[in-house]
Amino acid sequence: MTDQTQPTETGRRRTPPEHILARVVSTIFVLAVAFLVVFAWKVVYRPHYDPYPEEPVDALFVLGPLEPWRMEQAEQLMRDGRARNLVLSTPNMPWDAMYCDREHDWPSYCFPPDPSTTRGEAIGLKRLADEHDWSSFAVLTIEFHAARSRFIIERCMGQDIPVVGRLQWVPSELKLYHVAYQLGGYAKEIWLGRCEV
């Protein structure tokens, strides 16, 4: 096997440029894989939920779609007096919005997000908060959406907002899809910058 290094004037051997490039590419690849593993673990496989605030919040915000478990949990929190107002994102108009057409023991607000994304939901919440002078919130969503929802809504609202919910079983083959989806969502949100309300 021949020595690929080249002697320099001082007698030391210099590593060829192609070897340096291979090391740089290998390092970048290892770092990218490590990032994806940590990202997948923290965002999709073992997401973080916040504890619900001890004091009642001004608004409990339920992200769409309004699956039955979300509404059951939201209504239980409202019955327990954990929020003063219930806000629902209703991307599947008009069916989701029918909730706000009925009478409840608490004020309810429904709006279709525009755009129909988490950013649109955050913008809608910000507008309602400004209109009604709300200052404290909790967000209810599914676990693999918790981290990105927190990231987007806090950027729009300009404050820390707890994200609550419950763990829901997801088939392992779908988790890989959610890793890619959530990663793309983060990249898109960072590219778009702070939301304008």
Secondary structure, 3 states (H helix, E strand, C coil): CCCCCEECCCCCEECCHHHHHHHHHHHHHHHHHHHHHHHHHHHHHCCCCCCCCCCCEEEEEECCCCCHHHHHHHHHHHHCCCEEEEEEECCCCCCHHHHHHCCCCCCEEEECCCCCCHHHHHHHHHHHHHHHCCCCEEEECCHHHHHHHHHHHHHHHCCCCCEECCCCCCCHHHHHHHHHHHHHHHHHHHHHCCCCC
